[in-house]
Amino acid sequence: MAVLSVVVPTYNRAPVLARCLAALEHEAADEVIVVDDGSSDSTPELLASTPWTRSVRLERSGRSRAKNAGVKAARGDVLLFLDDDVIATPGLVSRHVAHHARHGGPHEALLGRVTWSPEVEVTRHMHWLEHGGPLFAYDEIDDPNDVPWRMLYTANVSLKRSFVEPFDPDLPIFEDSELAYRLSRRGLRLRYDADALGHHLRVETPERTEARMEEVGSAAAAFHRKWPQLAEPPPQMRRIGDVKERVARGLGRAGYRRFDDWVDGRRAARAFARGYLAASNTRREGHASRADR
């Protein structure tokens, strides 16, 4: 039986990390590696009180380096990446273990499901994020035995250690998609098990989503510079759309909520385009500045 290591990167989320670790304590993992990416809250004290975990402390190095440090510290043949705000339901780890026992090939990986925790109030916006919005796209999986590489979400996914490559430290986010593309070129086989379930213990708002999508747009521009064959232009925001959005927002304020999801989608797309174009323009200006020297 393969040895499985859970890798949990974290930063300043001690209360929710405590819940994440409590759920993992009696799961079937051989070890749990927590990478503290320079937290200034009570995370170090929490980790000192959980001697059954192993921890690595970094000085605020970013998501990619934190995950790379977890991989380096792990002893397992199988690596299960789990976000610090994902609470494993009973049996989540066992399902990952069983998958790799059945599918021993180095290119085999398993995507588990993440959905909102029953402890949080799922707002209309949060429901949209999961069903048509830019969070996870589990609903779009047609064949659980052949999942597109773009759906390799490191919130709940396991891979063979021998097959994993380092995450790109130049990407502040989007690092899992970039890794997934590289692995797909080497024959990644990603499968999906909806019963390997984690509960997402967080609350999202339109404002948080907008800020995150601007970061995603900036990271996507960097991703496309590295892999230009995957480049897609950001969505164009036409003026007629602005007019429709103002009307839809007015209807929403009047209590007619039918177009709220559409407004959120447009707001997220606009933030993505803003981040993408800003990153692209900064890159071009840097090249022009060096050319003028």
VMD Tcl script that draws the C-alpha trace (Angstrom):
set ca {
  {0.00 0.00 0.00}
  {1.35 3.40 -1.00}
  {2.19 5.94 1.69}
  {-0.02 9.05 1.43}
  {1.04 12.51 2.59}
  {-1.47 15.34 2.94}
  {0.04 18.74 2.10}
  {-1.76 21.80 3.52}
  {-0.30 25.25 2.75}
  {-1.59 27.99 5.04}
  {-1.28 31.68 5.81}
  {-2.95 33.55 8.69}
  {-5.97 31.26 8.97}
  {-5.44 29.66 12.37}
  {-9.12 29.22 13.31}
  {-10.13 27.51 10.08}
  {-6.82 25.60 9.88}
  {-7.65 24.16 13.30}
  {-10.89 22.82 11.85}
  {-9.09 21.45 8.80}
  {-6.58 19.58 10.98}
  {-9.22 18.30 13.39}
  {-11.01 16.68 10.46}
  {-7.76 15.08 9.27}
  {-6.59 13.75 12.63}
  {-8.47 10.47 12.34}
  {-8.33 10.11 8.56}
  {-6.22 7.47 6.81}
  {-3.27 9.72 5.96}
  {0.18 8.46 6.83}
  {1.27 12.02 7.55}
  {-0.02 15.57 7.38}
  {2.42 18.28 6.32}
  {1.40 21.86 7.09}
  {3.42 24.60 5.39}
  {3.09 27.86 7.31}
  {3.85 30.57 4.79}
  {4.97 33.21 7.30}
  {1.75 33.53 9.31}
  {1.64 36.33 11.89}
  {-1.42 34.98 13.74}
  {-1.57 32.01 16.13}
  {-0.75 29.43 13.46}
  {2.68 28.53 14.98}
  {1.06 27.91 18.39}
  {-1.66 25.80 16.77}
  {0.91 23.65 14.98}
  {2.91 23.24 18.19}
  {-0.27 21.85 19.81}
  {-0.77 19.24 17.06}
  {2.30 17.02 17.39}
  {0.82 14.43 15.03}
  {1.38 16.88 12.15}
  {4.71 17.88 10.62}
  {5.19 21.56 9.83}
  {7.45 23.67 7.67}
  {7.85 27.40 8.29}
  {8.59 29.80 5.42}
  {9.02 33.56 5.32}
  {6.05 34.63 3.18}
  {7.06 32.98 -0.05}
  {3.75 32.55 -1.87}
  {1.47 29.65 -2.72}
  {3.75 27.91 -5.21}
  {6.81 27.89 -2.97}
  {4.69 26.77 -0.02}
  {3.39 23.80 -1.99}
  {6.88 23.01 -3.27}
  {8.16 23.04 0.31}
  {5.39 20.65 1.31}
  {6.30 18.28 -1.51}
  {9.95 18.38 -0.49}
  {9.11 17.61 3.15}
  {6.61 14.84 2.40}
  {7.64 11.22 2.64}
  {4.66 9.76 0.81}
  {4.43 8.07 -2.58}
  {1.08 9.85 -3.04}
  {0.57 13.57 -2.36}
  {-2.88 14.85 -1.43}
  {-3.08 18.64 -1.70}
  {-5.77 20.16 0.48}
  {-6.58 23.83 1.05}
  {-6.52 25.02 4.65}
  {-10.20 26.04 4.50}
  {-11.37 22.67 3.19}
  {-12.77 20.40 5.89}
  {-12.43 16.73 4.96}
  {-15.60 14.69 5.39}
  {-15.11 11.18 6.83}
  {-13.47 8.92 4.30}
  {-12.06 11.62 2.01}
  {-8.48 10.45 2.50}
  {-9.47 6.78 2.28}
  {-11.02 7.36 -1.12}
  {-7.81 8.93 -2.39}
  {-5.82 6.01 -0.97}
  {-8.16 3.48 -2.59}
  {-7.97 5.23 -5.95}
  {-4.20 5.01 -6.09}
  {-4.29 1.40 -4.95}
  {-6.55 0.61 -7.92}
  {-4.72 2.85 -10.39}
  {-1.02 2.41 -9.79}
  {0.27 4.18 -12.89}
  {2.45 7.22 -12.18}
  {0.27 9.46 -14.35}
  {-2.90 8.69 -12.35}
  {-4.46 11.51 -10.28}
  {-7.74 11.90 -8.42}
  {-9.80 15.06 -8.10}
  {-12.08 15.21 -5.08}
  {-15.08 17.48 -4.74}
  {-15.29 20.69 -2.72}
  {-18.61 22.34 -1.91}
  {-19.78 24.92 0.60}
  {-19.78 23.83 4.21}
  {-23.24 23.27 5.72}
  {-22.09 25.63 8.46}
  {-22.14 28.67 6.17}
  {-25.12 30.44 4.71}
  {-24.90 29.93 0.96}
  {-25.92 33.21 -0.58}
  {-27.22 33.62 -4.08}
  {-23.76 34.81 -5.13}
  {-22.05 31.79 -3.59}
  {-24.49 29.43 -5.31}
  {-23.69 31.12 -8.62}
  {-19.94 30.76 -8.01}
  {-20.35 26.97 -7.90}
  {-22.96 26.70 -10.64}
  {-21.83 28.70 -13.63}
  {-19.47 31.08 -11.85}
  {-15.65 31.09 -11.78}
  {-15.03 28.99 -8.68}
  {-15.14 25.24 -9.38}
  {-16.74 23.55 -12.38}
  {-17.54 20.08 -11.10}
  {-20.95 20.28 -12.78}
  {-19.19 20.38 -16.14}
  {-17.41 17.03 -15.70}
  {-18.89 14.73 -18.34}
  {-16.69 11.69 -17.75}
  {-15.33 11.15 -14.23}
  {-12.66 8.87 -15.66}
  {-11.32 11.49 -18.06}
  {-11.35 14.96 -16.50}
  {-9.80 17.90 -18.40}
  {-6.47 19.08 -17.02}
  {-7.89 22.56 -16.42}
  {-9.94 21.09 -13.54}
  {-6.94 20.00 -11.51}
  {-7.80 22.07 -8.44}
  {-5.29 21.68 -5.61}
  {-8.04 22.37 -3.07}
  {-8.58 18.57 -3.05}
  {-6.47 16.52 -5.46}
  {-3.95 13.68 -5.18}
  {-1.07 12.77 -7.47}
  {1.85 10.39 -7.50}
  {4.96 12.00 -6.07}
  {7.07 10.53 -8.89}
  {4.92 12.36 -11.46}
  {4.65 15.77 -9.79}
  {6.80 18.68 -10.97}
  {7.47 21.90 -9.04}
  {4.81 24.60 -9.02}
  {5.91 27.74 -10.83}
  {6.99 30.27 -8.15}
  {6.49 33.16 -10.57}
  {2.71 32.63 -10.49}
  {1.01 34.06 -7.38}
  {-2.15 32.10 -8.24}
  {-3.20 29.89 -11.18}
  {-0.22 27.74 -10.27}
  {-2.27 24.54 -10.22}
  {-3.56 25.08 -13.76}
  {-0.07 25.76 -15.04}
  {1.25 22.61 -13.39}
  {-1.70 20.63 -14.75}
  {-0.90 21.71 -18.29}
  {2.71 20.58 -17.96}
  {1.58 17.25 -16.53}
  {-0.98 16.83 -19.31}
  {1.85 16.99 -21.83}
  {3.34 13.97 -20.08}
  {0.14 11.94 -20.04}
  {-1.73 13.04 -16.90}
  {-4.87 10.94 -16.30}
  {-7.18 12.90 -14.00}
  {-10.24 11.13 -12.59}
  {-13.01 12.46 -10.35}
  {-14.64 11.09 -7.21}
  {-17.50 13.25 -5.94}
  {-17.58 11.23 -2.70}
  {-14.03 12.32 -1.79}
  {-15.77 15.36 -0.39}
  {-14.44 18.43 1.36}
  {-16.53 21.24 2.83}
  {-15.40 24.76 1.97}
  {-15.47 26.76 5.20}
  {-15.45 30.29 3.88}
  {-17.82 33.05 2.80}
  {-17.57 34.80 -0.55}
  {-19.01 38.17 -1.59}
  {-19.20 39.91 -4.97}
  {-16.44 42.26 -3.80}
  {-14.09 39.40 -2.83}
  {-14.82 37.64 -6.11}
  {-14.07 40.78 -8.10}
  {-10.72 41.27 -6.35}
  {-9.79 37.62 -6.83}
  {-10.74 37.65 -10.52}
  {-8.48 40.63 -11.11}
  {-5.63 38.59 -9.58}
  {-6.62 35.61 -11.73}
  {-6.54 37.79 -14.84}
  {-3.04 39.00 -14.00}
  {-1.85 35.44 -13.37}
  {-3.51 34.24 -16.59}
  {-1.50 36.79 -18.56}
  {1.70 35.38 -17.03}
  {0.51 31.84 -17.76}
  {-0.13 32.74 -21.40}
  {3.27 34.38 -21.75}
  {4.81 31.11 -20.65}
  {2.53 28.99 -22.84}
  {1.47 31.24 -25.78}
  {-0.23 28.33 -27.53}
  {-2.92 28.50 -24.82}
  {-3.40 32.26 -24.98}
  {-6.95 33.54 -25.24}
  {-7.84 37.24 -25.31}
  {-9.77 38.48 -22.28}
  {-13.48 39.11 -22.81}
  {-14.31 42.42 -24.48}
  {-16.61 44.60 -22.41}
  {-18.86 46.41 -24.88}
  {-20.69 49.62 -24.05}
  {-24.07 48.08 -24.73}
  {-23.22 45.59 -22.00}
  {-22.57 48.49 -19.61}
  {-26.02 49.85 -20.35}
  {-27.62 46.47 -19.78}
  {-25.68 46.07 -16.54}
  {-26.90 49.42 -15.21}
  {-30.47 48.44 -16.02}
  {-30.03 45.01 -14.39}
  {-28.54 46.58 -11.26}
  {-31.48 48.97 -11.07}
  {-33.91 46.08 -11.33}
  {-32.02 44.30 -8.58}
  {-32.28 47.28 -6.27}
  {-36.00 47.32 -7.00}
  {-36.27 43.70 -5.86}
  {-36.26 41.98 -9.27}
  {-33.35 39.54 -8.89}
  {-33.57 37.56 -12.12}
  {-30.45 39.15 -13.63}
  {-28.22 39.14 -10.53}
  {-26.17 36.15 -11.70}
  {-25.61 37.83 -15.05}
  {-24.44 41.01 -13.29}
  {-22.02 39.00 -11.15}
  {-20.70 37.23 -14.22}
  {-20.09 40.48 -16.03}
  {-18.45 42.01 -12.98}
  {-16.11 39.01 -12.66}
  {-15.30 39.07 -16.39}
  {-14.54 42.78 -16.26}
  {-12.19 42.28 -13.30}
  {-10.43 39.41 -15.10}
  {-9.97 41.54 -18.22}
  {-8.70 44.46 -16.12}
  {-6.09 42.29 -14.43}
  {-5.09 40.59 -17.67}
  {-4.66 43.82 -19.60}
  {-2.83 45.57 -16.75}
  {-0.33 42.72 -16.50}
  {0.12 42.63 -20.26}
  {0.61 46.41 -20.50}
  {3.11 46.41 -17.63}
  {5.08 43.71 -19.42}
  {5.09 45.70 -22.68}
  {6.11 48.91 -20.91}
  {8.98 47.04 -19.26}
  {10.20 45.79 -22.61}
  {9.91 49.28 -24.13}
  {11.81 50.83 -21.22}
  {14.68 48.39 -21.61}
  {14.74 48.97 -25.38}
  {15.10 52.73 -24.84}
  {18.21 52.37 -22.67}
}
mol new
graphics top color blue
foreach p $ca { graphics top sphere $p radius 0.5 }
foreach p [lrange $ca 0 end-1] q [lrange $ca 1 end] { graphics top cylinder $p $q radius 0.2 }
display resetview
